[in-house]
Amino acid sequence: MLLKSLRRAGLRRPALFLALVIAVAAASGCYSSDYGRTMKASVSLLSDMSDKLADYCRTYFKLDDRQLSSEEMGEFYYAFNKANAFSSSTPREVSRPSHRDFVKLLNAYEKFAHAADEYRLGGKPDPAMLAALLSQHDQVRHLAGKVIEDLKSEPE
């Protein structure tokens, strides 16, 4: 019965079959292209938010004459959650070097955000802690660059 339906629909014709193959190839090409574009955007988001967080650390979370609030720290966690959701939505890409390095970037960013938040809640500036936080920021920046380099060497 299914075979008769396929014949009636014309799916056994070579031209229609070729069109179907081209459509599937184009769709998977779009997916691959979307992966690279979305990966770059996610890396940029984490990198930019890491820079902003490092700036806040340097000023001990002072904005004008007030301390940065817990609610305002939410933007740093939001960036992580958004990037993490992207990573989780790409199971077919886990074998790519860019994806593996992106997971490392996510982990480094998450550790940096949590450590910076603990520093903010600590109550007083600490030069040793600030140095450790800026080192974590440098690690995030390094990993972000690594992911971008990976993307350049991977097929689209």
Summary of the structure (lengths in Angstrom):
residues: 156
radius of gyration: 22.8
end to end distance: 40.3
largest distance: 77.3
contacts: 413
relative contact order: 0.13
helix: 81%
strand: 3%
